[in-house]
């Protein structure tokens, strides 16, 4: 029986170590050939092992190495075919394995295991495959030369742009991020140019405290996000330009604490989102959201000082969880929600100081939990009560309607 040849090529999926300095893009680690091997506790000889006069081939032995007794008994088929039996104290099997049980010649001690050296899990290159980095990846610390070979790359884990980054143009070969795309505390990054090739992110996109960004140019190729798309605490962000090709977000589209963000028109391709949250911005209208037709989670507008027009939501017929409109002092009417039929959980209109017309909501057919209309001083009490009447008390889980206008 011939010895088996094992060639092990490992492409490791372990996390890149940010302190590694080796940025080589070699993509595999190949272990040397070894002439080893057997099934648990047995080894085999090669064609050069000596045999007796029988032409049928090499003798196979077990770990203990067969021995003979003084009666010149020949070995059985299980321990190797022999030639003619020898005389007393003969040599059946043609000296099988040699004294001490060393069958198969070179290749290890009898019964031994594969003694190949263990792989080294510390190399940055262990994350690399021909088309991807199969681990979490921090730019530029992990490997500033990731795209130097011109081969398109998929990041198998998260891609984090590190806080001190000033330029991401070296990431232009990346086409997909299977985990999260994280841009947090990047106070020195003026542009996302270099990320145009990313068409899909499997997890979340989080852009937080990126104080130099005025828009999101550089994300022009992004079409789908499996998790949440979130912008948070941006002192300079005025628009979402760069998101014109975004069509689907599995989680929430969340804009929060963006005091100079006034424009959502770049979201004109967005068709479905888990939730839509606009929290503490200067957005004036929802223009750009006309193609949004499905919201499986919540729609939340809170403390947006300039929001006066939500008519772009005319295509939304159902909200899976909450509709929450709180603290929007410039919003006077619910115009645009005439097509809304169901709210899966709570519907809340609270502390909208100039809200006077909620008749667009009179076509809602059911509210799964609590209907709350409170502290809207410009809204006539009769109109607030009229919303409950229009929906039907039997179609509302519970209601609180109080402290509105006269």
PEDA-V501265 format. One record per residue. PHI is phi as a letter, one per 40 degrees, with the letter a starting at -180 (NA if undefined). PSI is psi in radians with two decimals (999 if undefined). D_LAST is the distance of its C-alpha to the last C-alpha in whole Angstrom. Layout:
# PEDA-V501265
phi->PHI psi->PSI d_last->D_LAST
phi->PHI psi->PSI d_last->D_LAST
This chain:
# PEDA-V501265
phi->NA psi->2.33 d_last->98
phi->c psi->2.54 d_last->97
phi->c psi->2.51 d_last->94
phi->c psi->2.54 d_last->91
phi->b psi->2.14 d_last->89
phi->b psi->2.18 d_last->86
phi->b psi->2.05 d_last->84
phi->b psi->2.13 d_last->80
phi->b psi->2.04 d_last->78
phi->b psi->2.22 d_last->75
phi->b psi->1.85 d_last->71
phi->c psi->2.53 d_last->69
phi->b psi->0.37 d_last->66
phi->c psi->2.83 d_last->65
phi->c psi->2.42 d_last->63
phi->c psi->2.48 d_last->64
phi->c psi->2.05 d_last->65
phi->c psi->-0.31 d_last->63
phi->c psi->0.03 d_last->66
phi->c psi->2.44 d_last->69
phi->b psi->-0.29 d_last->71
phi->c psi->1.95 d_last->72
phi->b psi->0.36 d_last->70
phi->d psi->2.46 d_last->73
phi->c psi->0.19 d_last->72
phi->d psi->2.44 d_last->74
phi->b psi->-0.08 d_last->73
phi->a psi->2.85 d_last->75
phi->b psi->2.11 d_last->77
phi->b psi->2.20 d_last->80
phi->c psi->2.61 d_last->82
phi->c psi->2.72 d_last->86
phi->c psi->2.48 d_last->88
phi->b psi->2.55 d_last->90
phi->c psi->1.12 d_last->92
phi->b psi->2.64 d_last->91
phi->h psi->2.64 d_last->90
phi->a psi->3.00 d_last->90
phi->c psi->2.24 d_last->88
phi->e psi->1.74 d_last->88
phi->g psi->0.14 d_last->91
phi->b psi->2.65 d_last->93
phi->b psi->2.98 d_last->95
phi->b psi->2.69 d_last->97
phi->c psi->2.80 d_last->100
phi->c psi->-3.01 d_last->100
phi->c psi->-0.18 d_last->103
phi->c psi->-0.07 d_last->105
phi->c psi->2.40 d_last->106
phi->c psi->2.58 d_last->109
phi->b psi->3.08 d_last->110
phi->c psi->-2.75 d_last->113
phi->c psi->-0.17 d_last->115
phi->c psi->2.40 d_last->113
phi->c psi->0.06 d_last->111
phi->c psi->-0.04 d_last->108
phi->h psi->-2.99 d_last->106
phi->c psi->2.68 d_last->105
phi->c psi->2.45 d_last->105
phi->b psi->2.37 d_last->102
phi->b psi->2.92 d_last->101
phi->b psi->-3.03 d_last->99
phi->c psi->-0.44 d_last->98
phi->c psi->-0.17 d_last->101
phi->g psi->1.97 d_last->103
phi->c psi->2.57 d_last->106
phi->b psi->2.98 d_last->109
phi->b psi->2.81 d_last->113
phi->b psi->-3.13 d_last->115
phi->c psi->0.00 d_last->119
phi->c psi->0.12 d_last->119
phi->g psi->0.59 d_last->118
phi->c psi->2.39 d_last->116
phi->c psi->2.79 d_last->114
phi->c psi->2.81 d_last->110
phi->c psi->3.04 d_last->108
phi->c psi->-0.50 d_last->105
phi->c psi->-0.40 d_last->102
phi->b psi->0.25 d_last->104
phi->h psi->2.35 d_last->105
phi->c psi->2.45 d_last->108
phi->b psi->2.97 d_last->112
phi->c psi->-2.49 d_last->115
phi->c psi->2.39 d_last->118
phi->c psi->2.52 d_last->118
phi->c psi->-3.13 d_last->120
phi->c psi->-2.86 d_last->123
phi->d psi->2.33 d_last->122
phi->g psi->0.47 d_last->119
phi->c psi->-2.98 d_last->118
phi->b psi->1.11 d_last->116
phi->c psi->2.58 d_last->114
phi->g psi->0.11 d_last->111
phi->g psi->0.92 d_last->112
phi->f psi->1.06 d_last->111
phi->c psi->2.06 d_last->107
phi->g psi->-0.19 d_last->105
phi->g psi->2.86 d_last->108
phi->c psi->2.56 d_last->108
phi->g psi->0.10 d_last->105
phi->g psi->1.10 d_last->103
phi->b psi->1.01 d_last->102
phi->c psi->2.64 d_last->102
phi->g psi->0.07 d_last->101
phi->g psi->-2.46 d_last->102
phi->d psi->2.57 d_last->99
phi->h psi->0.09 d_last->96
phi->h psi->2.97 d_last->96
phi->c psi->2.66 d_last->97
phi->d psi->2.41 d_last->97
phi->g psi->0.06 d_last->93
phi->c psi->2.89 d_last->92
phi->b psi->2.96 d_last->88
phi->d psi->2.13 d_last->87
phi->b psi->0.42 d_last->87
phi->c psi->2.51 d_last->85
phi->c psi->2.56 d_last->83
phi->c psi->2.64 d_last->80
phi->c psi->2.71 d_last->77
phi->c psi->2.01 d_last->76
phi->c psi->0.19 d_last->72
phi->c psi->-0.16 d_last->72
phi->c psi->2.39 d_last->72
phi->d psi->-0.65 d_last->69
phi->c psi->-0.28 d_last->71
phi->c psi->-0.25 d_last->70
phi->c psi->-0.17 d_last->67
phi->c psi->2.39 d_last->68
phi->b psi->3.13 d_last->69
phi->c psi->-0.55 d_last->70
phi->b psi->0.17 d_last->66
phi->a psi->2.87 d_last->64
phi->b psi->1.94 d_last->64
phi->c psi->0.79 d_last->63
phi->a psi->3.09 d_last->61
phi->c psi->2.53 d_last->59
phi->b psi->2.16 d_last->59
phi->b psi->2.21 d_last->58
phi->b psi->2.37 d_last->59
phi->c psi->0.11 d_last->61
phi->c psi->-0.69 d_last->63
phi->c psi->-0.87 d_last->64
phi->a psi->1.66 d_last->66
phi->c psi->-0.09 d_last->65
phi->b psi->0.45 d_last->68
phi->d psi->-0.63 d_last->66
phi->b psi->0.18 d_last->66
phi->c psi->-0.39 d_last->69
phi->c psi->-0.09 d_last->71
phi->g psi->0.07 d_last->69
phi->c psi->2.27 d_last->68
phi->d psi->2.48 d_last->64
phi->b psi->2.56 d_last->63
phi->b psi->2.25 d_last->60
phi->c psi->2.06 d_last->59
phi->c psi->-0.25 d_last->59
phi->b psi->-2.32 d_last->57
phi->c psi->2.59 d_last->55
phi->b psi->2.00 d_last->55
phi->b psi->2.16 d_last->54
phi->c psi->2.06 d_last->54
phi->c psi->2.67 d_last->55
phi->d psi->-0.55 d_last->53
phi->c psi->0.12 d_last->56
phi->c psi->2.44 d_last->56
phi->b psi->-0.14 d_last->57
phi->a psi->2.25 d_last->58
phi->b psi->0.33 d_last->57
phi->c psi->-0.34 d_last->59
phi->c psi->0.09 d_last->62
phi->b psi->0.36 d_last->60
phi->c psi->-0.03 d_last->60
phi->c psi->-0.11 d_last->62
phi->c psi->2.25 d_last->59
phi->b psi->-0.33 d_last->58
phi->a psi->2.54 d_last->56
phi->b psi->2.02 d_last->55
phi->c psi->-0.41 d_last->55
phi->c psi->-2.30 d_last->53
phi->c psi->2.61 d_last->50
phi->b psi->2.02 d_last->50
phi->b psi->2.11 d_last->49
phi->b psi->1.58 d_last->49
phi->b psi->2.40 d_last->48
phi->f psi->0.51 d_last->48
phi->c psi->1.23 d_last->50
phi->c psi->-0.16 d_last->49
phi->b psi->0.17 d_last->53
phi->c psi->1.97 d_last->52
phi->c psi->-0.25 d_last->51
phi->a psi->2.65 d_last->51
phi->c psi->0.24 d_last->52
phi->d psi->2.21 d_last->54
phi->h psi->-0.28 d_last->57
phi->b psi->0.17 d_last->54
phi->c psi->-0.43 d_last->54
phi->c psi->-0.23 d_last->57
phi->c psi->1.97 d_last->54
phi->c psi->-0.41 d_last->53
phi->a psi->2.47 d_last->52
phi->b psi->2.15 d_last->50
phi->c psi->-0.52 d_last->51
phi->b psi->-2.30 d_last->48
phi->c psi->2.64 d_last->46
phi->b psi->2.08 d_last->46
phi->b psi->2.09 d_last->44
phi->b psi->1.87 d_last->44
phi->b psi->2.33 d_last->43
phi->f psi->0.77 d_last->44
phi->c psi->1.41 d_last->46
phi->c psi->-0.18 d_last->45
phi->c psi->-0.21 d_last->47
phi->c psi->2.24 d_last->46
phi->b psi->-0.32 d_last->44
phi->a psi->-3.04 d_last->44
phi->b psi->0.48 d_last->46
phi->d psi->2.27 d_last->48
phi->h psi->-0.34 d_last->51
phi->b psi->0.43 d_last->49
phi->c psi->-0.45 d_last->50
phi->c psi->-0.13 d_last->52
phi->c psi->2.13 d_last->49
phi->b psi->-0.65 d_last->48
phi->b psi->2.48 d_last->47
phi->b psi->2.14 d_last->46
phi->c psi->-0.55 d_last->46
phi->b psi->-2.32 d_last->44
phi->c psi->2.46 d_last->41
phi->b psi->2.01 d_last->41
phi->b psi->2.27 d_last->40
phi->b psi->2.40 d_last->39
phi->a psi->2.26 d_last->39
phi->f psi->1.24 d_last->39
phi->b psi->1.96 d_last->40
phi->c psi->-0.34 d_last->40
phi->b psi->-0.11 d_last->41
phi->c psi->2.02 d_last->40
phi->b psi->-0.40 d_last->39
phi->a psi->2.97 d_last->39
phi->b psi->0.41 d_last->41
phi->d psi->2.32 d_last->43
phi->h psi->-0.25 d_last->46
phi->b psi->0.36 d_last->44
phi->c psi->-0.38 d_last->45
phi->b psi->0.06 d_last->47
phi->c psi->2.09 d_last->45
phi->b psi->-0.56 d_last->44
phi->b psi->2.29 d_last->43
phi->b psi->2.05 d_last->42
phi->c psi->-0.59 d_last->42
phi->c psi->-2.47 d_last->40
phi->c psi->2.56 d_last->37
phi->c psi->1.98 d_last->37
phi->b psi->2.07 d_last->35
phi->b psi->2.06 d_last->35
phi->b psi->2.32 d_last->34
phi->f psi->1.11 d_last->34
phi->b psi->1.47 d_last->35
phi->c psi->-0.32 d_last->34
phi->b psi->0.19 d_last->35
phi->c psi->2.05 d_last->35
phi->b psi->-0.21 d_last->33
phi->b psi->2.22 d_last->35
phi->b psi->0.24 d_last->35
phi->c psi->-0.37 d_last->37
phi->c psi->-0.20 d_last->41
phi->c psi->0.40 d_last->39
phi->c psi->-0.30 d_last->40
phi->c psi->-0.10 d_last->42
phi->c psi->2.14 d_last->40
phi->b psi->-0.58 d_last->40
phi->a psi->2.55 d_last->39
phi->a psi->2.58 d_last->38
phi->c psi->-0.78 d_last->37
phi->a psi->2.84 d_last->34
phi->b psi->2.04 d_last->32
phi->b psi->2.16 d_last->31
phi->b psi->1.88 d_last->30
phi->b psi->1.96 d_last->29
phi->f psi->1.19 d_last->29
phi->b psi->3.14 d_last->30
phi->b psi->0.39 d_last->30
phi->c psi->2.33 d_last->30
phi->c psi->-0.73 d_last->28
phi->a psi->2.94 d_last->28
phi->c psi->0.36 d_last->30
phi->d psi->2.28 d_last->33
phi->h psi->-0.31 d_last->36
phi->b psi->0.32 d_last->34
phi->c psi->-0.46 d_last->35
phi->c psi->-0.02 d_last->37
phi->c psi->2.08 d_last->36
phi->b psi->-0.31 d_last->36
phi->b psi->2.17 d_last->36
phi->b psi->1.85 d_last->34
phi->c psi->-0.33 d_last->36
phi->b psi->-2.06 d_last->34
phi->b psi->2.73 d_last->30
phi->b psi->2.10 d_last->28
phi->b psi->2.13 d_last->27
phi->b psi->1.96 d_last->25
phi->b psi->2.43 d_last->24
phi->f psi->0.91 d_last->24
phi->b psi->1.81 d_last->25
phi->c psi->-0.48 d_last->24
phi->b psi->-0.02 d_last->25
phi->c psi->2.05 d_last->24
phi->b psi->-0.13 d_last->23
phi->a psi->2.05 d_last->24
phi->b psi->0.36 d_last->25
phi->c psi->-0.28 d_last->26
phi->c psi->-0.19 d_last->30
phi->c psi->0.31 d_last->29
phi->c psi->-0.41 d_last->29
phi->c psi->-0.04 d_last->33
phi->c psi->2.02 d_last->31
phi->c psi->-0.38 d_last->31
phi->a psi->2.46 d_last->31
phi->b psi->2.10 d_last->30
phi->c psi->-0.54 d_last->32
phi->b psi->-1.81 d_last->30
phi->b psi->2.56 d_last->27
phi->b psi->1.96 d_last->25
phi->b psi->2.06 d_last->23
phi->b psi->1.82 d_last->21
phi->b psi->2.28 d_last->20
phi->g psi->0.75 d_last->20
phi->b psi->1.60 d_last->20
phi->c psi->-0.29 d_last->18
phi->c psi->-0.04 d_last->20
phi->c psi->2.03 d_last->19
phi->b psi->-0.36 d_last->16
phi->a psi->2.77 d_last->17
phi->c psi->0.31 d_last->19
phi->d psi->2.25 d_last->22
phi->h psi->-0.28 d_last->25
phi->b psi->0.31 d_last->24
phi->c psi->-0.45 d_last->25
phi->c psi->-0.08 d_last->28
phi->c psi->2.25 d_last->27
phi->b psi->-0.62 d_last->28
phi->b psi->2.49 d_last->28
phi->b psi->2.04 d_last->27
phi->c psi->-0.48 d_last->30
phi->b psi->-1.82 d_last->28
phi->b psi->2.55 d_last->25
phi->b psi->2.07 d_last->22
phi->b psi->2.19 d_last->19
phi->b psi->1.87 d_last->17
phi->b psi->2.30 d_last->16
phi->f psi->0.77 d_last->15
phi->b psi->1.74 d_last->15
phi->c psi->-0.41 d_last->14
phi->b psi->0.11 d_last->14
phi->c psi->2.09 d_last->13
phi->b psi->-0.22 d_last->11
phi->b psi->1.96 d_last->14
phi->b psi->0.33 d_last->15
phi->c psi->-0.40 d_last->17
phi->c psi->-0.36 d_last->20
phi->c psi->-0.04 d_last->20
phi->c psi->-0.20 d_last->20
phi->c psi->-0.05 d_last->23
phi->c psi->2.36 d_last->24
phi->b psi->-0.39 d_last->26
phi->a psi->2.56 d_last->26
phi->b psi->2.06 d_last->25
phi->c psi->-0.50 d_last->28
phi->b psi->-1.86 d_last->26
phi->b psi->2.27 d_last->23
phi->c psi->2.08 d_last->20
phi->b psi->2.13 d_last->17
phi->b psi->1.75 d_last->14
phi->a psi->2.63 d_last->12
phi->f psi->0.76 d_last->11
phi->b psi->1.57 d_last->10
phi->c psi->-0.41 d_last->8
phi->c psi->-0.08 d_last->8
phi->c psi->2.12 d_last->8
phi->c psi->2.42 d_last->5
phi->d psi->-0.66 d_last->5
phi->c psi->-0.63 d_last->8
phi->c psi->-0.61 d_last->10
phi->c psi->-0.81 d_last->10
phi->c psi->-0.55 d_last->12
phi->c psi->-0.49 d_last->13
phi->c psi->-0.76 d_last->15
phi->c psi->-0.69 d_last->17
phi->c psi->-0.74 d_last->18
phi->c psi->-0.71 d_last->19
phi->c psi->-0.65 d_last->21
phi->g psi->2.16 d_last->22
phi->d psi->-0.56 d_last->22
phi->c psi->-0.24 d_last->26
phi->b psi->0.19 d_last->26
phi->b psi->2.37 d_last->24
phi->c psi->-0.81 d_last->26
phi->a psi->2.94 d_last->23
phi->a psi->2.57 d_last->19
phi->b psi->1.94 d_last->16
phi->b psi->1.88 d_last->13
phi->a psi->2.87 d_last->11
phi->f psi->0.65 d_last->9
phi->c psi->-2.88 d_last->7
phi->c psi->-3.07 d_last->4
phi->c psi->999 d_last->0
